[in-house]
Amino acid sequence: MENLKPILYYAAEGSSGEFEVCVKKAEKDGKNWLDEKDEKGRNALFHSAMTDNIKNFQFIIKRAAIRPDTIIQILDKTNATVLHWATQYASAKVVKEIISMFLNDRPGKIILAKDNDSVTPLHIAATKSNIKVLKLFIDNLTVGDNVYQIAQDKKSRSPLHYAACKVNIEAIRLMIDSDIAQPDSPVLGFPIDQRDRNGIIPLMCAVGVNLPQALPVIKLLAKKKPVSKTRQNKDGMTVLHIAVAARNLNAVQLLVEELDCSVDLVDNEQRTPLHYAAEHAYPEIVQYLLNHGARNSTRDKLGVTPAHYAAQFSADCLRIILTESRISEVKDNEGRSCLMWAVCAGNIDVIHYLIQREDAPDRRAVDKYGYTALHLAAMVGNEKVCKILINQGWNISERDNQSITALHLAAGRGHTDVLRCLVTSGANMSDRDSLDRTPVFWACLGGQSHTLHCMIKELSFEWRTSGGSETKPIIDALGRTPLHAAAYAGFSACINVMLNIEQEDNFLKSPLVGWRDQDGKTALHEACIAGKIDCVLSLLKGGSAINAIDYDEKTPLDCAIQFKHKMISDHLKSLDALTFMELRDTAAREIQRFYRKYKSRKSKFTCI
């Protein structure tokens, strides 16, 4: 309090005499003491209200001649009224005083006044364990106040939601049980299963609170309106899903055993509470749900079982599911096993658990893409998992449906450490996929310039054929070099790596920038087709022929114009690039000029 201005301090903590002296001194000094505010925009009236200093509060009301129409307009920076703050601090005397000011008007106006988040004092009162203020509010509300329509915050949550979030059973009973407000009564009108904007009802708020005092609230709300148990939020989650996600085992037990909630309810993704328990790694809830009829055979929209989620996050949960379900293997819609899910998640404990079982996973098992567990480990870049799988007998040369090896995937994702691990373990650096592309191509296609440099300079991956005067760059099935691949994918950094290595090597018969694929296209053609201006700039700087003609009679400028890459075409034109037609016309003019000059000279020679 010592940091507050004196007028605010005395309004809150001073006696009526001290505060009066302070006010009179301020007035004598010509200061408007009611304009003194703290960092939240609260003046002396707020501070006296927050400490329930009724005498100072009444003094301010009288001294400043504050009327009902005035007090409701006195707001802090969040547009909260004095009643908001008096309610927040359970200042019952001040609350009663404020309401008394409105007795000849309508107390509901200030009780239902909204701050920036549309929160009313009624919302705040519903969260307080002492329900004295809440009862006072309800006693002074009438049917004409339209409480249900007005008392909703920006998320469309009612005071009943707020009370449920705080598991305030006395407040809930007061709002739904008393003679003042029967369930769905015209006075308050809050439906027990009222949905907010996310489809959340008060019962869902209560089950999300993992405290003992939540249980009687859950029981009260569920029994008042049994259909609440099956209500779903916008994601399709029921109260049982939410209780599981909150790791509220006591609530789960109450919902299943006493309130008869089905363990097979599904959300919008067709996931059951068992999916949630496995995903959140709650073994005690997994065990409980399985004991009460939950099944691992239930699959979500992707064909994923609870066991798959357990494989991602918890060896204990997976052990329970496999044991209770009496299964050893299960696959999702993509043909991926629990081991593959554990590999993708990098869950070492689960991997060790699965490969050490008597019915250990098949080392040759693949998903629908032909990926083995090692392919997936390389793809996600987990070197430790790769080493485990290699040591356990996974084949590093295994190919997927497109003849892609783990080495290709690691190169394309830029996992340099995994590359080193695979190469050290004997992976073939020249393995080619179905389009004859080596891992070097994949690094270029993935834009992995650092990995590309390490592959060639440190690990000695081939980027050209070796030996003799006919040294050429490696090519794929379309006659394209890694430079073409980098240009096609739009990665100028990889282009620069390749050109720098070529310059250092100085062994190629013809430069990389001049190499043509089976359609006669250079890397510059590819960059212009792809619309990658940075690649165009790098290739031109590296000496690419600006007017090279492919077998379809197109120059790079033709390609840029055809695919409507104006920035590139404008840049090429600024460097005097030509289309094929312009080149042909220029060539024709030059030939004619040369022929006329030749004919003129021949005529002069004949005359002599």
Buried (B, 14 or more C-beta within 10 A) or exposed (E): EEEBBEBBBBBBBBEBEBBBEBBEEBEEEEEEBBEBBBEEBBBBBBBBBBBBBBBBBBBBBEBBEBEBEEBBEBBBEEBBBBBBBBBBBBBBBBBBBBBEBBEEEBBBBBBBBBBEEBBBBBBBBBBBEEBEBBBBBBEBBEEEBBBBEBBBBEEBBBBBBBBBBBBBBBBBBBBBBEEBBEBBBEBBBBBBBBBBEEBBBBBBBBBBBEEEEBBBBBBBBBEBBEEBBEBBBEBBBBBBBBBBBBBBBBBBBBBBEEBEBBBBBBBEEBBBBBBBBBBBBBBBBBBBBBEEEBBBEBBBEEBBBBBBBBBBBBBBBBBBBBEBBEBBBBBBEEBBBBBBBBBBBBBBEBBBBBBEEEEEBEBEBBBEBBBBBBBBBBBBBBBBBBBBBBEBEBBBEBBBEEBBBBBBBBBBBBBBBBBBBBBEEEBBBEBBBEEBBBBBBBBBBBBBBEBBBBBBEEBEBBBBBEEEEEBBBBBBEBBBBBBBBBBBBBBBBBBBBBBEBBEEEEBBEEBBBBBBBEEBBBBBBBBBBBBBBBBBBBBBEBEBBBBBBBEEEBBBBBBBBEEEBEEBBEBBBEEEBBBBEBBEEEEEEEEEEEEEEEEEEEEEEEEE
